[in-house]
Amino acid sequence: MALGRHGNFARASAEMNVSQPSLSRGIAALEHSLGVVLFDRSREGAIPTAFGRVLLERGEAVLRSNADLRREIQLLAGLEAGSLSIGAGPIPGEVSVAKAVARVVRAHPRLQIRFTVAGPDQVVQDVLAGRIDVGVATVGELETDARVVVEAFPALRVYLACRPGHPLANETPLALARALEYPLATGLLRGAQARLVASVSAGAGSVRGERAVTDFAPQILVNSLAHARLIARDSNAICLGTAALLAEDLAAGHLIRLDCHEPEMRTTHCVLYLRDRTQAPATRKFIETLHAVEIEASRFDVTSSSAADIELKTFAASGPAA
């Protein structure tokens, strides 16, 4: 392009800040690569051939496209642009993923982020197929799959909740079997939670914790725990959630926590991504942020659990209010 503008090797090499022999070798190499002569050399200077004129006509667009491509890659590497695709199960989607996305967006507002909530199996399939960059879900036995990296989070206590005035509201302590006499609204349960709820729902004939059970679909299956809470607020259904998820509804008096405690009722979700896929800076930043949010949630869980125990002991000692 410089030679076309100047028609002179000396002036073009000066503009490019290279020696004239280097420029001549570069033009010759380009002509050899294309298999055509781009410039006729004469005493009048370098005259574009028909091939050279085509290259000069298209060259500016090629250079702009190249510059734009380099800029996009540099911006992506600098976390100022690019995209991030996330899939999450209902519980982690509300426990930590949405909050982590908000923090990443606040720090890097030009990122394009796609965040979808789906069942844990779908999240795993999307990760393995490369449709999403990172998944957050309860993954069962996937930790043995060499294709993925699985990073666990601290387990958070899961509580049952219902509307004020519910028939279960004043029962303390409350057996899980009694609670499950009412419809349960939540996402698909997996692992220890699934085995526990399935065994209690099936009655005394079932072996508690039996390994054959991997998933359990509740009576009211939702893919959003926010929807489950709304259902519980206006019916006799019960919902579940961590201390952080239930905090707003509890404070507003829309829901109350039930005095039902089972060791298996804890979160078990993990973050997972393909082992052999190079992580973009946006993906690394999101995973780091997600771990920080999960740690904060675990601290909130400890504080809230202690406060709840004191509240329940006081309630049990004084009896229900008139």
C-alpha angles and dihedrals in degrees: 000000000000091000090049091052095048103028086211130094095212095053093041092051090049091053091048092045092232132116119269092243090053091052091048091051091048093052091046091050091050091050091049091050093051094039094229139092111253100182134029109220114220141146088270090059135254111339118194115239121215087272091048092051090055091050092049091049093052098032099085092055091047092051092047091050091049091049092049091050092050091048093050092051091047091049091049090050088050094050091241096113141002131084141281127198119200133181123190141174118245097261099046090038089066100027097058118333098077091047092048091050090052092053093048092048091048090054096039108026096174096063116113107225129186113192120180132176118219142147116291094252091054091049090053092047091050091052093048091047092049093240092127132032097223137008132202116199147109101283106186111201096354092109086082092059109103091205095072140050113225120197117187127215129214110280114251125206115252119215133197117231138184140174121282109266093032114145088247096049097098099037110111125202096022124201115224090231089058092048091051091059082084126062114277116218115198144101125286110302119222140188120352093359091053093049092048096049093041093052094047092045091050092053134227094324092071123085110241113240094008108175095223092078113081104157135026126194111206123221090260107038115193134168093215125058089202087065090048091054091050090051091050092049092060103034144032091268118118125221135194136221146142122275091262094049093050097040098092095047091045092050091049092049093242093120139017128209117244122229094241118128126183123164091221092058095095135113117262104177124139139190115247137184138162114283096215098045116098108237117233116226089253091058093049091048092050094050091049091049092047092055090051092051092048091052090051090050091052090053091049089049093056092048094045093046091054092049091047092052091053091047093049093047090051090048092050092049096048099035126226119318117259 
